[in-house]
Amino acid sequence: MMKTDGIQLAAYTIDKNQMLFTQDDGRCMEVKDFVLAQPEVEKFRWKDRDWLPEPQHIARRERQASAAKKAKRAAKKAAKKAAKKPAAPKRRKRVEL
């Protein structure tokens, strides 16, 4: 998405949870804003300074995590309920002569 905006950069994976971006355009603050807007980002570091996501992004991330936990709990509860439910007895067909 940044390339479509004309930001020329290269991304390298450093570790499981870290990426390195290099760019020569001098548009680092635009890269910072874009990266911090992503829900999975915890911080952005540039020139020995850390930037954290803005509070609205943090709140959105917490709501998403909370919703995921609720969905997981509901699925677990439904599975438990289905496991407890006894099998319905077989019904005999009534035939009248």
N, CA, C and O atoms as a MOPAC input file, in Angstrom:
PM7 MOZYME 1SCF
protein

 N      0.82700 1    -1.19700 1     0.00000 1
 C      0.00000 1     0.00000 1     0.00000 1
 C      0.86600 1     1.25300 1     0.00000 1
 O      0.49900 1     2.27500 1    -0.57800 1
 N      2.02500 1     1.16000 1     0.65900 1
 C      2.90200 1     2.33400 1     0.67200 1
 C      3.50000 1     2.58100 1    -0.70500 1
 O      3.71900 1     3.73000 1    -1.08900 1
 N      3.76500 1     1.51200 1    -1.45000 1
 C      4.33300 1     1.68700 1    -2.79500 1
 C      3.34400 1     2.37100 1    -3.72500 1
 O      3.74900 1     3.13900 1    -4.59800 1
 N      2.05300 1     2.10400 1    -3.55300 1
 C      1.07100 1     2.77700 1    -4.39400 1
 C      0.99900 1     4.26800 1    -4.08000 1
 O      0.54000 1     5.05800 1    -4.90500 1
 N      1.45100 1     4.65200 1    -2.88900 1
 C      1.50900 1     6.06100 1    -2.50400 1
 C      2.82100 1     6.70200 1    -2.94300 1
 O      3.03500 1     7.89400 1    -2.72600 1
 N      3.70000 1     5.90900 1    -3.56200 1
 C      4.94900 1     6.45800 1    -4.05800 1
 C      6.08400 1     6.40800 1    -3.05600 1
 O      7.12200 1     7.03200 1    -3.28000 1
 N      5.92300 1     5.69600 1    -1.97000 1
 C      6.98900 1     5.56400 1    -0.97800 1
 C      7.84100 1     4.36500 1    -1.37200 1
 O      7.36700 1     3.22900 1    -1.37300 1
 N      9.08900 1     4.62400 1    -1.70400 1
 C     10.00300 1     3.56000 1    -2.10300 1
 C     10.71300 1     3.03500 1    -0.86700 1
 O     11.50000 1     3.74900 1    -0.24600 1
 N     10.43500 1     1.78600 1    -0.51200 1
 C     11.09900 1     1.20300 1     0.64300 1
 C     11.29700 1    -0.27800 1     0.43100 1
 O     10.67000 1    -0.89500 1    -0.43000 1
 N     12.18300 1    -0.83800 1     1.23700 1
 C     12.41400 1    -2.28000 1     1.23200 1
 C     12.17800 1    -2.77100 1     2.65200 1
 O     12.57200 1    -2.11900 1     3.61900 1
 N     11.53300 1    -3.92400 1     2.76900 1
 C     11.23600 1    -4.49200 1     4.08700 1
 C     12.00000 1    -5.79500 1     4.24400 1
 O     12.01700 1    -6.63600 1     3.34500 1
 N     12.63200 1    -5.94800 1     5.40200 1
 C     13.39400 1    -7.15700 1     5.70200 1
 C     12.91700 1    -7.70700 1     7.03800 1
 O     12.67800 1    -6.95900 1     7.98600 1
 N     12.78300 1    -9.03000 1     7.09700 1
 C     12.40500 1    -9.66400 1     8.35800 1
 C     13.66800 1    -9.90100 1     9.16700 1
 O     14.58800 1   -10.57800 1     8.70700 1
 N     13.71400 1    -9.34400 1    10.37300 1
 C     14.87300 1    -9.48800 1    11.24800 1
 C     14.67100 1   -10.67800 1    12.17500 1
 O     15.55300 1   -11.52200 1    12.33000 1
 N     13.51200 1   -10.72800 1    12.77700 1
 C     13.18200 1   -11.75400 1    13.75700 1
 C     11.70500 1   -12.07100 1    13.57800 1
 O     11.02700 1   -11.48700 1    12.73200 1
 N     11.22000 1   -13.00300 1    14.38500 1
 C      9.80700 1   -13.37200 1    14.28900 1
 C      8.89200 1   -12.16800 1    14.51300 1
 O      7.82100 1   -12.07600 1    13.91300 1
 N      9.31700 1   -11.25000 1    15.37700 1
 C      8.48400 1   -10.10100 1    15.73900 1
 C      9.07500 1    -8.76400 1    15.32900 1
 O      8.62500 1    -7.72500 1    15.81100 1
 N     10.08300 1    -8.75900 1    14.44200 1
 C     10.71200 1    -7.49600 1    14.06200 1
 C     10.93000 1    -7.41200 1    12.56400 1
 O     11.24900 1    -8.40300 1    11.90700 1
 N     10.75000 1    -6.19800 1    12.03100 1
 C     11.01900 1    -5.94600 1    10.61700 1
 C     11.87800 1    -4.70400 1    10.50400 1
 O     11.80900 1    -3.80500 1    11.34300 1
 N     12.68600 1    -4.66400 1     9.46100 1
 C     13.53000 1    -3.50900 1     9.17400 1
 C     13.05400 1    -2.91500 1     7.86000 1
 O     12.91900 1    -3.62300 1     6.86200 1
 N     12.79800 1    -1.59900 1     7.86200 1
 C     12.41800 1    -0.89200 1     6.64800 1
 C     13.56100 1     0.03100 1     6.27400 1
 O     14.10000 1     0.73200 1     7.13100 1
 N     13.93300 1     0.03800 1     5.01200 1
 C     14.91900 1     1.00300 1     4.52700 1
 C     14.26200 1     1.80300 1     3.41500 1
 O     13.53100 1     1.26000 1     2.58600 1
 N     14.53300 1     3.09600 1     3.41100 1
 C     13.99600 1     3.95200 1     2.36900 1
 C     14.84100 1     5.19500 1     2.25400 1
 O     15.45100 1     5.64300 1     3.22500 1
 N     14.87200 1     5.75300 1     1.04800 1
 C     15.74700 1     6.88800 1     0.75100 1
 C     14.99300 1     8.16500 1     0.42200 1
 O     15.61900 1     9.18600 1     0.13600 1
 N     13.67800 1     8.13600 1     0.45300 1
 C     12.88600 1     9.28900 1     0.03600 1
 C     12.81600 1    10.39700 1     1.09000 1
 O     12.48000 1    11.53700 1     0.77000 1
 N     13.13200 1    10.06500 1     2.34300 1
 C     12.97100 1    11.04600 1     3.40600 1
 C     11.53600 1    11.13600 1     3.88800 1
 O     11.15100 1    12.12900 1     4.50400 1
 N     10.74300 1    10.11900 1     3.61700 1
 C      9.33800 1    10.12200 1     4.01300 1
 C      9.11300 1     9.15100 1     5.17000 1
 O      8.10700 1     8.44300 1     5.21100 1
 N     10.04600 1     9.12500 1     6.09700 1
 C      9.99700 1     8.18000 1     7.21100 1
 C      8.77200 1     8.39300 1     8.09800 1
 O      8.20700 1     7.42900 1     8.61500 1
 N      8.36400 1     9.62700 1     8.27500 1
 C      7.20400 1     9.88500 1     9.13800 1
 C      5.91900 1     9.32000 1     8.52800 1
 O      5.02800 1     8.89800 1     9.26400 1
 N      5.81000 1     9.30500 1     7.21400 1
 C      4.65100 1     8.69300 1     6.57400 1
 C      4.67500 1     7.17900 1     6.76200 1
 O      3.63600 1     6.55500 1     6.97300 1
 N      5.86500 1     6.59900 1     6.68300 1
 C      6.01200 1     5.16100 1     6.93200 1
 C      5.63000 1     4.86300 1     8.37200 1
 O      4.91600 1     3.89700 1     8.64200 1
 N      6.10500 1     5.69400 1     9.30200 1
 C      5.78900 1     5.51900 1    10.72300 1
 C      4.28200 1     5.55200 1    10.94800 1
 O      3.74200 1     4.69200 1    11.64400 1
 N      3.60300 1     6.52500 1    10.37300 1
 C      2.15200 1     6.64000 1    10.54400 1
 C      1.42300 1     5.41700 1    10.00100 1
 O      0.49300 1     4.90900 1    10.62700 1
 N      1.85200 1     4.94800 1     8.83100 1
 C      1.20800 1     3.78100 1     8.24300 1
 C      1.44600 1     2.53700 1     9.09200 1
 O      0.51500 1     1.77900 1     9.36300 1
 N      2.67600 1     2.33100 1     9.50500 1
 C      3.02100 1     1.13500 1    10.28500 1
 C      2.29200 1     1.13700 1    11.62400 1
 O      1.76500 1     0.10200 1    12.03400 1
 N      2.25100 1     2.26600 1    12.30900 1
 C      1.58500 1     2.32400 1    13.61100 1
 C      0.06700 1     2.17100 1    13.50100 1
 O     -0.59300 1     1.84300 1    14.48700 1
 N     -0.48500 1     2.40300 1    12.31900 1
 C     -1.92800 1     2.23100 1    12.14400 1
 C     -2.32800 1     0.76700 1    11.99800 1
 O     -3.51000 1     0.43300 1    12.07300 1
 N     -1.34100 1    -0.10800 1    11.78900 1
 C     -1.64100 1    -1.53500 1    11.62900 1
 C     -1.91900 1    -2.15100 1    12.99300 1
 O     -1.20900 1    -1.85000 1    13.95200 1
 N     -2.94300 1    -3.01500 1    13.10500 1
 C     -3.34200 1    -3.53200 1    14.41600 1
 C     -2.31600 1    -4.43000 1    15.09000 1
 O     -2.33600 1    -4.56200 1    16.31400 1
 N     -1.41300 1    -5.05600 1    14.32300 1
 C     -0.47400 1    -5.97100 1    14.95800 1
 C      0.82400 1    -5.30900 1    15.41900 1
 O      1.69000 1    -5.98300 1    15.97600 1
 N      0.97100 1    -4.02800 1    15.20100 1
 C      2.21400 1    -3.32600 1    15.54100 1
 C      2.19000 1    -2.85500 1    16.98700 1
 O      1.21700 1    -2.25600 1    17.44400 1
 N      3.28300 1    -3.13700 1    17.70400 1
 C      3.40700 1    -2.70500 1    19.09800 1
 C      4.17900 1    -1.40200 1    19.22700 1
 O      3.85200 1    -0.56300 1    20.06700 1
 N      5.21500 1    -1.22600 1    18.39000 1
 C      5.97900 1     0.02300 1    18.42900 1
 C      6.74800 1     0.19700 1    17.12900 1
 O      6.94000 1    -0.75400 1    16.37200 1
 N      7.18500 1     1.43000 1    16.88100 1
 C      7.98700 1     1.78500 1    15.72300 1
 C      9.22400 1     2.49100 1    16.25000 1
 O      9.10700 1     3.42700 1    17.04100 1
 N     10.39500 1     2.06700 1    15.83200 1
 C     11.64600 1     2.65900 1    16.32100 1
 C     12.39000 1     3.30700 1    15.16200 1
 O     12.58600 1     2.70600 1    14.10600 1
 N     12.80300 1     4.56800 1    15.39300 1
 C     13.58000 1     5.28300 1    14.39000 1
 C     14.53300 1     6.21900 1    15.11300 1
 O     14.11400 1     6.99400 1    15.97300 1
 N     15.80000 1     6.15200 1    14.77000 1
 C     16.84500 1     6.97400 1    15.39100 1
 C     16.80000 1     6.89900 1    16.91500 1
 O     16.76800 1     7.92600 1    17.59300 1
 N     16.79700 1     5.68500 1    17.44600 1
 C     16.80900 1     5.42100 1    18.88500 1
 C     15.62800 1     6.02800 1    19.63500 1
 O     15.72800 1     6.32100 1    20.82700 1
 N     14.52800 1     6.21200 1    18.94700 1
 C     13.31500 1     6.69800 1    19.59500 1
 C     12.17900 1     5.74700 1    19.25500 1
 O     12.02300 1     5.34200 1    18.10300 1
 N     11.39300 1     5.39500 1    20.25300 1
 C     10.25900 1     4.49300 1    20.05900 1
 C      8.96700 1     5.28600 1    19.99500 1
 O      8.72900 1     6.17900 1    20.80800 1
 N      8.13200 1     4.94900 1    19.01600 1
 C      6.79100 1     5.49500 1    18.92400 1
 C      5.81500 1     4.36100 1    19.16800 1
 O      5.99800 1     3.25000 1    18.67000 1
 N      4.78500 1     4.64800 1    19.93200 1
 C      3.74700 1     3.66200 1    20.22100 1
 C      2.48900 1     4.03000 1    19.44900 1
 O      2.30600 1     5.19000 1    19.08100 1
 N      1.61900 1     3.05200 1    19.20000 1
 C      0.36800 1     3.37900 1    18.50700 1
 C     -0.46400 1     4.37600 1    19.30800 1
 O     -0.36300 1     4.45200 1    20.53200 1
 N     -1.26700 1     5.11800 1    18.60700 1
 C     -2.13200 1     6.09300 1    19.26100 1
 C     -3.20800 1     5.36900 1    20.05800 1
 O     -3.52400 1     4.21800 1    19.75600 1
 N     -3.77200 1     6.01400 1    21.06100 1
 C     -4.76100 1     5.35300 1    21.92300 1
 C     -5.94100 1     4.73500 1    21.18100 1
 O     -6.41300 1     3.67100 1    21.58000 1
 N     -6.43500 1     5.36900 1    20.10700 1
 C     -7.57100 1     4.78200 1    19.40400 1
 C     -7.18700 1     3.46600 1    18.73500 1
 O     -8.01700 1     2.56400 1    18.61700 1
 N     -5.92500 1     3.35100 1    18.29400 1
 C     -5.47900 1     2.08800 1    17.70300 1
 C     -5.34600 1     1.02400 1    18.78400 1
 O     -5.67400 1    -0.14100 1    18.55900 1
 N     -4.87000 1     1.42300 1    19.94800 1
 C     -4.73300 1     0.48300 1    21.06300 1
 C     -6.11500 1     0.00300 1    21.49300 1
 O     -6.31400 1    -1.18900 1    21.72700 1
 N     -7.06600 1     0.92400 1    21.59600 1
 C     -8.43000 1     0.54700 1    21.99400 1
 C     -9.04500 1    -0.40400 1    20.97700 1
 O     -9.71100 1    -1.36800 1    21.35500 1
 N     -8.82800 1    -0.14100 1    19.68600 1
 C     -9.36200 1    -1.02500 1    18.64700 1
 C     -8.73600 1    -2.41200 1    18.76200 1
 O     -9.42400 1    -3.42500 1    18.63500 1
 N     -7.43800 1    -2.44800 1    18.99900 1
 C     -6.73100 1    -3.71800 1    19.14000 1
 C     -7.25500 1    -4.49900 1    20.34500 1
 O     -7.41500 1    -5.71800 1    20.27900 1
 N     -7.52100 1    -3.79000 1    21.44600 1
 C     -8.06400 1    -4.44700 1    22.64200 1
 C     -9.47800 1    -4.96600 1    22.39400 1
 O     -9.82800 1    -6.04800 1    22.86600 1
 N    -10.29500 1    -4.20900 1    21.65800 1
 C    -11.64600 1    -4.67000 1    21.32600 1
 C    -11.59400 1    -5.91500 1    20.45200 1
 O    -12.37600 1    -6.84600 1    20.64300 1
 N    -10.67800 1    -5.93200 1    19.49700 1
 C    -10.54300 1    -7.10000 1    18.63500 1
 C    -10.10700 1    -8.31700 1    19.43500 1
 O    -10.62700 1    -9.41400 1    19.23000 1
 N     -9.15800 1    -8.13300 1    20.34200 1
 C     -8.69200 1    -9.24100 1    21.17300 1
 C     -9.81300 1    -9.73100 1    22.08500 1
 O     -9.97900 1   -10.93400 1    22.28100 1
 N    -10.58100 1    -8.79400 1    22.64100 1
 C    -11.69200 1    -9.14700 1    23.51200 1
 C    -12.76100 1    -9.91700 1    22.73600 1
 O    -13.29800 1   -10.90600 1    23.23300 1
 N    -13.06500 1    -9.47000 1    21.53500 1
 C    -14.05900 1   -10.15600 1    20.71000 1
 C    -13.58500 1   -11.55900 1    20.34400 1
 O    -14.37500 1   -12.50300 1    20.32300 1
 N    -12.31200 1   -11.68800 1    20.06000 1
 C    -11.76500 1   -13.01000 1    19.72200 1
 C    -11.84400 1   -13.95000 1    20.92400 1
 O    -12.16700 1   -15.12900 1    20.78000 1
 N    -11.54700 1   -13.41800 1    22.10800 1
 C    -11.63700 1   -14.23600 1    23.32400 1
 C    -13.07900 1   -14.66500 1    23.58200 1
 O    -13.32800 1   -15.81400 1    23.94800 1
 N    -14.03800 1   -13.74200 1    23.39400 1
 C    -15.44900 1   -14.06800 1    23.59900 1
 C    -15.90400 1   -15.13800 1    22.62200 1
 O    -16.62300 1   -16.06200 1    23.00300 1
 N    -15.49200 1   -15.02200 1    21.36800 1
 C    -15.87200 1   -16.01300 1    20.36500 1
 C    -15.28300 1   -17.38100 1    20.70100 1
 O    -15.93800 1   -18.41000 1    20.53500 1
 N    -14.05400 1   -17.37600 1    21.17000 1
 C    -13.40000 1   -18.63300 1    21.53800 1
 C    -14.12300 1   -19.27900 1    22.72500 1
 O    -14.36000 1   -20.48600 1    22.73700 1
 N    -14.47200 1   -18.45100 1    23.73100 1
 C    -15.20600 1   -18.96200 1    24.88800 1
 C    -16.56900 1   -19.51700 1    24.48600 1
 O    -16.98100 1   -20.57200 1    24.96600 1
 N    -17.26500 1   -18.80100 1    23.60300 1
 C    -18.59100 1   -19.24500 1    23.16300 1
 C    -18.48900 1   -20.56900 1    22.40000 1
 O    -19.32900 1   -21.45300 1    22.57400 1
 N    -17.47500 1   -20.70500 1    21.56700 1
 C    -17.29800 1   -21.95100 1    20.81700 1
 C    -16.98000 1   -23.10700 1    21.76800 1
 O    -17.46700 1   -24.22400 1    21.59100 1
 N    -16.16600 1   -22.82300 1    22.76600 1
 C    -15.81000 1   -23.85500 1    23.74600 1
 C    -17.04600 1   -24.27800 1    24.54500 1
 O    -17.26100 1   -25.46300 1    24.80400 1
 N    -17.85000 1   -23.28900 1    24.92900 1
 C    -19.06900 1   -23.56700 1    25.68800 1
 C    -20.05800 1   -24.37400 1    24.84600 1
 O    -20.68900 1   -25.30200 1    25.35200 1
 N    -20.19400 1   -24.03000 1    23.58100 1
 C    -21.10100 1   -24.75800 1    22.69100 1
 C    -20.63100 1   -26.19300 1    22.49200 1
 O    -21.44200 1   -27.11700 1    22.44700 1
 N    -19.31800 1   -26.37700 1    22.37200 1
 C    -18.77900 1   -27.72800 1    22.20600 1
 C    -19.01000 1   -28.56000 1    23.46200 1
 O    -19.33200 1   -29.74600 1    23.38900 1
 N    -18.84100 1   -27.91600 1    24.61100 1
 C    -19.06600 1   -28.61200 1    25.88200 1
 C    -20.53400 1   -28.98700 1    26.02500 1
 O    -20.85500 1   -30.08800 1    26.47200 1
 N    -21.41900 1   -28.08200 1    25.64900 1
 C    -22.85300 1   -28.33600 1    25.74700 1
 C    -23.26600 1   -29.46300 1    24.80800 1
 O    -24.09400 1   -30.30300 1    25.16000 1
 N    -22.68100 1   -29.47400 1    23.60900 1
 C    -23.00400 1   -30.53000 1    22.64200 1
 C    -22.50200 1   -31.88000 1    23.13300 1
 O    -23.13000 1   -32.90800 1    22.88000 1
 N    -21.37400 1   -31.88100 1    23.83300 1
 C    -20.82300 1   -33.13600 1    24.34600 1
 C    -21.66300 1   -33.67200 1    25.50200 1
 O    -21.77300 1   -34.88700 1    25.66500 1
 N    -22.25100 1   -32.79800 1    26.30100 1
 C    -23.06000 1   -33.21200 1    27.45100 1
 C    -24.44400 1   -33.69000 1    27.04700 1
 O    -25.05300 1   -34.49400 1    27.75300 1
 N    -24.93900 1   -33.21300 1    25.94100 1
 C    -26.30400 1   -33.51700 1    25.52100 1
 C    -26.40900 1   -35.01400 1    25.22200 1
 O    -25.67800 1   -35.52500 1    24.37300 1
 N    -27.30900 1   -35.72000 1    25.90700 1
 C    -27.44400 1   -37.16100 1    25.65400 1
 C    -28.06100 1   -37.40500 1    24.28100 1
 O    -28.80400 1   -36.58100 1    23.74900 1
 N    -27.73100 1   -38.54200 1    23.74300 1
 C    -28.26700 1   -38.89100 1    22.43400 1
 C    -29.77700 1   -39.11000 1    22.56700 1
 O    -30.23900 1   -39.70900 1    23.53800 1
 N    -30.51300 1   -38.64000 1    21.62100 1
 C    -31.96100 1   -38.79500 1    21.63900 1
 C    -32.31600 1   -40.27000 1    21.45600 1
 O    -31.72900 1   -40.94200 1    20.60900 1
 N    -33.26900 1   -40.78100 1    22.23900 1
 C    -33.64000 1   -42.18700 1    22.08900 1
 C    -34.30400 1   -42.41400 1    20.72500 1
 O    -34.98300 1   -41.54100 1    20.18300 1
 N    -34.08600 1   -43.58200 1    20.21100 1
 C    -34.68200 1   -43.89500 1    18.91600 1
 C    -36.18200 1   -44.07100 1    19.09800 1
 O    -36.63500 1   -44.74800 1    20.02100 1
 N    -36.91800 1   -43.47500 1    18.23400 1
 C    -38.36800 1   -43.57200 1    18.31400 1
 C    -38.84600 1   -44.72500 1    17.44200 1
 O    -38.34500 1   -44.96200 1    16.34300 1
 N    -39.81100 1   -45.41400 1    17.96600 1
 C    -40.41000 1   -46.50000 1    17.19500 1
 C    -41.53400 1   -45.93000 1    16.35800 1
 O    -42.28800 1   -45.05200 1    16.78000 1
 N    -41.61000 1   -46.45400 1    15.18300 1
 C    -42.69400 1   -46.00300 1    14.31000 1
 C    -43.97800 1   -46.69800 1    14.75200 1
 O    -44.00000 1   -47.89300 1    15.04600 1
 N    -44.99000 1   -45.94300 1    14.78700 1
 C    -46.28400 1   -46.49500 1    15.16600 1
 C    -47.01200 1   -46.90600 1    13.89400 1
 O    -47.23900 1   -46.09900 1    12.99300 1
 N    -47.35700 1   -48.13300 1    13.85000 1
 C    -48.05000 1   -48.66200 1    12.67700 1
 C    -49.41600 1   -49.14500 1    13.11800 1
 O    -49.53200 1   -49.95800 1    14.03500 1
 N    -50.42200 1   -48.65400 1    12.48000 1
 C    -51.78700 1   -49.09000 1    12.80700 1
 C    -52.27100 1   -50.04700 1    11.73300 1
 O    -52.07800 1   -49.82800 1    10.53700 1
 N    -52.89000 1   -51.09100 1    12.18500 1
 C    -53.43400 1   -52.08700 1    11.27300 1
 C    -54.92100 1   -52.01300 1    11.18500 1
 O    -55.53600 1   -52.79000 1    10.45500 1

